[in-house]
Amino acid sequence: MDVSRHDIVIVGGGGAGLRAAIEAAQNNPDASIALVSKVYPMRSHTVSAEGGAAAVARDDDNLELHGYDTVKGSDFLGDQDSIQYFVQEAPKELALLENWGCPFSRNEDGTVATRAFGGMTTKRTWYAADKIGFHMLHALFQHSMRFKNIVRYDEYFVSKLLVDDGVCRGVAALDIRTGEYHTILGRAVILTTGGGGKIFPFTTNGTIKTGDGMALAYRAGVPLKDMEFVQYHPTGLPGTGILITEATRGEGGFLRNNQGERFLVEYDYGVGTKAELGPRDMISRAIVQEIEAGRGFKGPYGEYVQLDLTHLGEDKIDSRLPFVRLLAKTYVGVAPVYEPIPIRPVVHYMMGGVDTDINGATELPGLYAAGETACVSINGANRLGSNSLTECLVFGAAAARHAMDFSAGSSDGNEAALTAQAEEEAARVDDLRGRKKGGEKISAIRRELNTVMESACGVYREQGSMQHGVGAVAQLRSRVADLRLEDDSKVFNTELITALELANMVEVAETLAVSAAHRKESRGAHTCKDFTTRNDDEYLYHTMAYHNPAGPRLGKKDVVLGKWEPEERKY
Ligand SMILES: Cc1cc2nc3c(=O)[nH]c(=O)nc-3n(C[C@H](O)[C@H](O)[C@H](O)COP(=O)(O)OP(=O)(O)OC[C@H]3O[C@@H](n4cnc5c(N)ncnc54)[C@H](O)[C@@H]3O)c2cc1C
């Protein structure tokens, strides 16, 4: 087996991974930084972000306000030390990104333009029309190419963390092109593998978002934190789940029911004067309630409400929301300049993830995480739109600095032992390739998983269905051990990759269902019909899910409070 050695290994080539690689490479010209990604970096999910990235930029804004908005948005479950660090670093990170070539939209006077976003007190979302992810990822990717000491492993699938003497010292990765395994060693590893929205059937997430990094860390004994909190974005296209960005509402779009009413204004959904600019959890619930009250529209893919942009005018739509115009036309045959767009809530983002401290460090020495796969946590029970891209930059850079420090003070470990682990992993996966003796189909298990997760952990949750979900996912986990695979080829064996991803999805889903069923309150995106209010006396803590053969074992971690005292969350 090929063995290569670097100072650190970064798994993931999206916003967080590239930012981490640049930070490590720039500060340490003599160090070797491995960047491993299961897809070519530009195909990471970050590329599809539309609306923008948040950071204080205007005179009427300040760090205090961005911090408070984020804490309140998190329903007081976000850690206030991390949030303060985040808001303080955010403007610096976006300015850096601009220096590296990200073409942010401008005001008439040449300053950076900002737009309104849900739950934010003022306009603080920097944007590039409605294609921020595309421009941000390009800027990062191109900048990363300046550094000869970033060694890329494109289209390598990491399936195991290598741990020796209690320290994470590398990864075992399948070269998808050749089907051969590779041992990639480093004195520290950073996971930046993104979220896992694909465990749900109806999602804005790309096919590659299968929670791999979360599963890798979990199996290595690192707890997953706050997994019950899943964000539904209010405005997805029925059928495909393609995202229609929150920027549509930031630019002045309205939500309407089948009576033509702006229901967020007409009815009391707790978003007050914020109306369409309320936070995502609340607006998603309002849409579901409108539909349940008989005020939705019926369509081939279930009921929906409308997003009306017609009053914005063609010029504004073309300059600020050109991609939305194209998506609506292409995927639902609607011209937003003249007619409203059908939309319904769709799974978008995972607030939970690999438990890290403010430096990106996990409980396992040598293992770090950043971006959507990590839970620092700045997002708590509900993320504010446009905080995530900035989070990837701020904590990607921080994790890189701390991982480099760790790497400098650590040893290479026992190379023979590490390689032996990789050999064992290669043999396990080789056994799975074309495994005709199994009885279970990948597609069937994935479909069942999707169905269970939607009914157990949707916008509204009930104890009965969550408990049922816990049992059902545990069964699926045991069935994954008996997969049947047809393709025994080595080169680009996508069936094999899908099987590895499915095992990750099932494990991540189980932590989600178990964490959700245990939290007997309603907070942020976790809305439980049996326990309708937030219960700070009993549940103001982070849920920790630890790997255990019989199913996740739960623990607790204190929330870092600070100057913002928990209060009723009203807008
Ligand atoms: C449609 C859409 C629009 C969005 N719009 C916005 C927005 O406007 N503003 C905002 O703030 N947020 C937005 N978000 C959220 C935000 O884009 C994501 O949370 C963020 O981009 C995640 O970045 P990341 O670097 O953590 O992961 P990703 O960009 O998902 O990258 C993950 C990387 O990990 C690699 N990887 C994964 N598993 C493995 C493995 N097993 N082996 C090797 N490599 C692996 C992948 O190849 C990839 O390179 C949006 C999300 C979506 C889905």
The ligand as an SDF file (V2000), in Angstrom:
LIG
                    3D

 53 58  0  0  0  0  0  0  0  0999 V2000
  -27.9900   24.9760   -1.5330 C   0  0  0  0  0  0  0  0  0  0  0  0
  -27.3070   25.5550   -0.3350 C   0  0  0  0  0  0  0  0  0  0  0  0
  -27.1780   26.9360   -0.2170 C   0  0  0  0  0  0  0  0  0  0  0  0
  -26.5520   27.4830    0.9040 C   0  0  0  0  0  0  0  0  0  0  0  0
  -26.4270   28.8460    1.0030 N   0  0  0  0  0  0  0  0  0  0  0  0
  -25.7630   29.3910    2.0520 C   0  0  0  0  0  0  0  0  0  0  0  0
  -25.5550   30.7910    2.1410 C   0  0  0  0  0  0  0  0  0  0  0  0
  -25.9390   31.5610    1.2710 O   0  0  0  0  0  0  0  0  0  0  0  0
  -24.8910   31.2720    3.2140 N   0  0  0  0  0  0  0  0  0  0  0  0
  -24.4210   30.4530    4.2120 C   0  0  0  0  0  0  0  0  0  0  0  0
  -23.8030   30.9420    5.1510 O   0  0  0  0  0  0  0  0  0  0  0  0
  -24.5870   29.1110    4.1360 N   0  0  0  0  0  0  0  0  0  0  0  0
  -25.2480   28.5660    3.0860 C   0  0  0  0  0  0  0  0  0  0  0  0
  -25.4000   27.1980    3.0190 N   0  0  0  0  0  0  0  0  0  0  0  0
  -24.7160   26.3650    4.0060 C   0  0  0  0  0  0  0  0  0  0  0  0
  -23.2340   26.3200    3.6650 C   0  0  0  0  0  0  0  0  0  0  0  0
  -23.0660   26.4310    2.2860 O   0  0  0  0  0  0  0  0  0  0  0  0
  -22.5720   25.0230    4.1300 C   0  0  0  0  0  0  0  0  0  0  0  0
  -22.8630   24.7830    5.4730 O   0  0  0  0  0  0  0  0  0  0  0  0
  -21.0510   25.1350    3.9620 C   0  0  0  0  0  0  0  0  0  0  0  0
  -20.7320   25.5230    2.6480 O   0  0  0  0  0  0  0  0  0  0  0  0
  -20.3740   23.8280    4.3050 C   0  0  0  0  0  0  0  0  0  0  0  0
  -19.0180   23.9280    3.9670 O   0  0  0  0  0  0  0  0  0  0  0  0
  -17.9770   22.8200    4.4500 P   0  0  0  0  0  0  0  0  0  0  0  0
  -16.6490   23.2770    3.9980 O   0  0  0  0  0  0  0  0  0  0  0  0
  -18.1910   22.5660    5.8720 O   0  0  0  0  0  0  0  0  0  0  0  0
  -18.4230   21.5090    3.6600 O   0  0  0  0  0  0  0  0  0  0  0  0
  -18.6860   21.2140    2.1000 P   0  0  0  0  0  0  0  0  0  0  0  0
  -18.6390   22.4140    1.2540 O   0  0  0  0  0  0  0  0  0  0  0  0
  -19.9190   20.3920    2.0660 O   0  0  0  0  0  0  0  0  0  0  0  0
  -17.4390   20.3340    1.7040 O   0  0  0  0  0  0  0  0  0  0  0  0
  -17.2400   19.0340    2.2180 C   0  0  0  0  0  0  0  0  0  0  0  0
  -15.9610   18.4840    1.6570 C   0  0  0  0  0  0  0  0  0  0  0  0
  -15.6430   17.2730    2.3130 O   0  0  0  0  0  0  0  0  0  0  0  0
  -15.2890   16.2890    1.3720 C   0  0  0  0  0  0  0  0  0  0  0  0
  -15.6280   14.9760    1.9360 N   0  0  0  0  0  0  0  0  0  0  0  0
  -16.7800   14.6040    2.5350 C   0  0  0  0  0  0  0  0  0  0  0  0
  -16.7110   13.3240    2.9250 N   0  0  0  0  0  0  0  0  0  0  0  0
  -15.4850   12.8660    2.5660 C   0  0  0  0  0  0  0  0  0  0  0  0
  -14.8130   11.6080    2.6810 C   0  0  0  0  0  0  0  0  0  0  0  0
  -15.3890   10.5410    3.2340 N   0  0  0  0  0  0  0  0  0  0  0  0
  -13.5510   11.5190    2.1880 N   0  0  0  0  0  0  0  0  0  0  0  0
  -12.9480   12.5760    1.5840 C   0  0  0  0  0  0  0  0  0  0  0  0
  -13.5450   13.7790    1.4490 N   0  0  0  0  0  0  0  0  0  0  0  0
  -14.7900   13.9200    1.9440 C   0  0  0  0  0  0  0  0  0  0  0  0
  -16.0750   16.6320    0.1380 C   0  0  0  0  0  0  0  0  0  0  0  0
  -15.4570   16.1030   -1.0140 O   0  0  0  0  0  0  0  0  0  0  0  0
  -16.0240   18.1530    0.1860 C   0  0  0  0  0  0  0  0  0  0  0  0
  -14.8400   18.6140   -0.4340 O   0  0  0  0  0  0  0  0  0  0  0  0
  -26.0410   26.6380    1.9110 C   0  0  0  0  0  0  0  0  0  0  0  0
  -26.1480   25.2620    1.7820 C   0  0  0  0  0  0  0  0  0  0  0  0
  -26.7880   24.7300    0.6830 C   0  0  0  0  0  0  0  0  0  0  0  0
  -26.9580   23.2400    0.6220 C   0  0  0  0  0  0  0  0  0  0  0  0
  1  2  1  0
  2  3  1  0
  2 52  2  0
  3  4  2  0
  4  5  1  0
  4 50  1  0
  5  6  2  0
  6  7  1  0
  6 13  1  0
  7  8  2  0
  7  9  1  0
  9 10  1  0
 10 11  2  0
 10 12  1  0
 12 13  2  0
 13 14  1  0
 14 15  1  0
 14 50  1  0
 15 16  1  0
 16 17  1  0
 16 18  1  0
 18 19  1  0
 18 20  1  0
 20 21  1  0
 20 22  1  0
 22 23  1  0
 23 24  1  0
 24 25  2  0
 24 26  1  0
 24 27  1  0
 27 28  1  0
 28 29  2  0
 28 30  1  0
 28 31  1  0
 31 32  1  0
 32 33  1  0
 33 34  1  0
 33 48  1  0
 34 35  1  0
 35 36  1  0
 35 46  1  0
 36 37  1  0
 36 45  1  0
 37 38  2  0
 38 39  1  0
 39 40  1  0
 39 45  2  0
 40 41  1  0
 40 42  2  0
 42 43  1  0
 43 44  2  0
 44 45  1  0
 46 47  1  0
 46 48  1  0
 48 49  1  0
 50 51  2  0
 51 52  1  0
 52 53  1  0
M  END
$$$$
